[in-house]
Amino acid sequence: MVTLKDIATICNVSVATVSRALNGQSEVNGNTAKRIRRIAREMGYLPNAAARTLKTNRSYNIGILYEDEIHHEYFSLLIDSIRNAAEKKGYDITFLHKSTNTSYYEHARYRGLDGVVILQAAFHTPEIMQLAGSDLPCVAIDYEYECCSCVVSDHYESMNRLVQHAYDKGHRKIAFVHGQSGYITQQRVNAFYKSCATLGITVPSEYIRPAAYHDPGSASTETKYLLSLDERPTCILYADDYSCLGALTQLERSGLNVPDDICIAGYDGIMLSTVLRPKLTTYRQDVQKKGETAIELLIEGIESPAEERPHRIVTVSGALQPGGTL
């Protein structure tokens, strides 16, 4: 069996340097660390997980809390980013599920998780708040707690860019079909109103329509309602790119052409937005940076607990993705 000492001999470095390089610690020169890891792979070195856990008192296992089934491409990409970032730091990923008899916190402790990324959940429920405020390091994505670090989208910036883009295209009657009630929806609706007010755009109450995220059917229904108004909007913004499928279907049924008769824009910037014709105008979230930042904050909390780092809220911006629908 290949040992750290064997690798150290081949690489002409100390055993401590090999250990630090294989554990992804920053003290080792980048090129040296890459060389050590490459030689370790070539020699067929397999780390002893049990020994590492015993030595460091860590499992090198991070939980991802995601309550719903994963059907949305945005969350799939975000999970990939989290997993890749964690693996680069030497951590594995485990999905955290609530069992019948234990809370999320109890289950995380039972599984021996070093920390948890709270990715998608009913953030305000007592059980999630218990986990976020516990002694277990946690990072929440797109929800702000006072008791743990958070990575959030810049909702004002995203809505401002979409509204500004519509304004620059000559639109003054802009509607917003948002997702179901929740923290993210509240942030985006508030940002939409603020952006419109800054530009001097009056938003009739009937222009703000509730639908469901990732649901073309409900988006189609709300589009039909907006088209029935005496003063119908000339531009409609939607909660996500999938919702635009329902919008396009309803507009086609109504004999309207995009963008000649009416304009639309989505949100997220998933692959779908690039293959639609015309190409969908949308706001592309930086899921790569979101995932990497979440892991960076979480590992800070795991590996430096004695430093009592203050809880941090990191805002991640994206970019407007122009297309032919607006």
N, C-alpha and C positions, 0 to 999 in steps of 0.2 A: 504494500500500500504506500502510495506517495505521501510524504509528510512535508510540513512547512520547511523543515531543515533541508530536505532534498532540493526543494525549489530555491531556497536561499543559496545553496551551494552552486547551483547552475547559474543563478543570476548574479552571483558575487555580491550579495547584500546580506544584511542581518535577518534573522528570523522575525524580529519585530517589524522590520520594514515590509517583509512579505505579508505578515498578518494585517498590517495597516492597509496595504494596497488591495488585498482581497476583500477587506471590509469596507472599501470605498472611502477611507479617511483622507482628508485633504492635506495631511502633513507630508505625504509622499509626492515627489515631482510627477507631473502628469504623464510624461513620456516613460518614466521609470515604472509607474503603476501599470500603464498599458502593457509594457514589456513583461512584467511579472505575471499579469493576468493571462497574457497570451501563452507564456511558457507553462503556466499551471494547467491551462486547458490542454495543451499539447502533451503534457505528462500524464493527463488523465486524473488530475487531483480532484477529489471529492471532499468538500468540507464536512466535518462531523457536526451536524446541527445540534445534537444533544450536548456536545462538549461546548459549543459556542454559547448556547443558552445558559449552561451552568456557569460559565466564566463571566458572562456579561449581565446575567439576570434579565435578559431580554429574549423574546421569541423570534424577533425579526419578522414578525407577522403583523400586518396592518389590516384592519377591517374596513370594508366599504358598506355603509348603511344605505340601502336603496329599497324602499318599501314596495314600489310597483314593479310589474314585469317590464323588462327592458325591450321596448319596441321603438323608441325614438332614437334616430341616428345621432342626434346631438349628445344624448347621454351615453350612447355606445362609444362615440369618439372620446368623450370626457373620461370614461372608465379606462379606455386604452391609454390615454395620456397619463392617468394616475398610475396605472400598472407599470408602464414603461419607466416612469420617473422613480417609482419605488424600487423596481428591479435594479436600476442603475446604482441605487444606494444599498443594495444587498438585502432588500426586504421582499417578502412574499405578500400576496393579497388574498384575503378571505372575505367572502360576502357575509355580512352579519345579519342574521335573521332572528326574529323574536320567537322564542318557543312558548308553549302554552303556560308553563309554570314559572318562567323567569322573565325579568325585564331585559331590555337591550344591554344595560350596564352589566347585569349579572351574567348574561350570556357572553359578553365580551370578556369578562374576567374568567369565566369558565373555559373559554377557548384560548386563554392566555395571550390575548392581543395586546400589542404594545401601544396601540392608539387606534383611533377611528376617524375616517372621513365621513361626515354626515352629508351625503350627496343629495338624496331625495327622500323627503319624509314630510309628515305633518309636523313641521318644525315647532309649533307652539304647544304641542301636547305635553303633559307632565312627564311622560316617559322619555321623550326625546330631550326635554329640558334637563331631566335628571342626568342623562348621559353627558350632555354638553357641559354641565356644571360640576361633573364628578372629578375625582383625582386622576382619571384616565385621560391622557392627552387627546384632544379632539380638535378637528378643524371642520367648520361648516362651509358649504358652498352655496352661495346665493341666499344666505339668510344671516342676519347680524345678531349675535348674542353678546352680552357683556362679559360672559364667563369663559369664552374660548375664542381662539383666532378664527377669522372668517375670510373667505375669498369671494368677492361679489362682483357682478357685472356693473359697468357704469351705465345704469339705466337712463339717466338723464342725457348722457352723451349720445347714446344710441338713438333714443327717440328724437333728440334735437337734430341729429344728422338726417334722419328720415324725413322729419317735418320740414327742415330747411331745404332738403333736396326737392320735395314736392312744391314748396313755395317758390324756389328758383325756377321750376318748370311752369310756373304761372297758376298753380292751384291755390284757391282760397277756401274751398269747401272740402275739408279733409275729415274723413271719419276714421274711427279706430274700432276694429273688432278684436277685443282682447280675450284672454283666456279666463278660466274659472277663478273665482275669488281666492286670493292668497297674497302672500308678501310680494312676490315678483310682479303680479298683476297690479297691485296697488302702487308699487314703485313706477311701473311703466305708465299707468294712467295719469298719475300725478305729473310725471315728466312730460307726457303728451300735452296736458293742459298748460303747463308752464311754457313749453316751447311755442305753442300756438299764441299764448298771450304775449310773449316777447315779440312775436312778429305781427301782432295786431290782428290775429285771426280769431273771430268769434266762433265758438264751437257749440252748436245746438245740442241739447241733452240727448236727443234721439240719434245723434251721430256716434255716441259711445255705446257699443253693443256687446253684451256678454255672450261668449261662446265657450268652447272647451279647447284646451291645447291639443294639437295633433289630431283634430277631428274635422275632416272636410265636410261632414254632414251638417254639423252645427254652424260652420262658417258659411255654408251655402244658404242655410235658413236665414241667417242674419244679413247676408248679402241681398237676398230677395226682399227683406224688409226695407233695407236702405234704398233699394231701387224703386220702392213703392212710394217714397216720400215725394211731396210736391216739389221740394227743393232738395233733390237728391245730390249726394256728394259727387265731385268730379275725380276724387282720389280716395281710395280706402287702404288703410294699413291693417295688416293682420298679425296675429300673435305668433305665428310660426309659418314656416314655408309649406308644410303639409296643408294648412288651412287654406292656402291659396289654390289648391286643387279644387276644393269645393267652390271657391269664389269663381274660378275660371269656368267651371261647369255651369253655374247659375248664370253667369254673364252670357255664355254661349246660348243658353236656353232663351234668354231675353233678347237675343239678336244684337248684342253689343260686342264691339271689337276692342281688344286691348292692344295698344294704348290709345287708339284713335278716338273711341267713344268714352272711355273711362280708364283710369290708371289704378294699379294696385302695387303693393310692396309687401314682402314677407319679413321674416326674422329668423336668424340662426345661421344662414349661409351653408346649409347642408348640400350634399351632392345633387339632390333633386333640383335645387335652384339653378344649377348650371346646365342641366339637360332639358329643361322646359324650353319651349319655343313659343313666343320670344323668351329669351333668358330672363329669369326673375330678378327684379330689383329687390335687394334684401340687405339686412345688416348681419354681417358674419361675425359670430362670437369667436374669440381666440381660445378655443378649448384646450389647445396645447399648453398655453401659458397658464390657464386656470389650473389644470391638473398638476403641472410642475410646481406652481406656487403653493398649492395645497399640501403637496408632499414635503416641500421645503419647510413650511411652517410646522407641519406635524412632526417631522424628524427633529427639528429644533427642540420641540417640547419633550420628545422622547429621550433624546441623548443629552440634553442639558437641563434637567429638571431643577438642579440646585441653583441655577442662575436666576430662576424665577422671572423668566422673560415676560414682559407685559403682553397682554393679549393684543393682537394686531388685526386690523381690518385692511386688507389689501384689495384695491379696486383694479380690475382688469378691463381694459378697453378692447374693442374690436375694430371693425372697419366697414364703411358703407361699400356694398358691392353693387355697382350700377348695372342695370340691365335694360331690357327693352319694354318692361311693363310700366315704367314710370319715367 
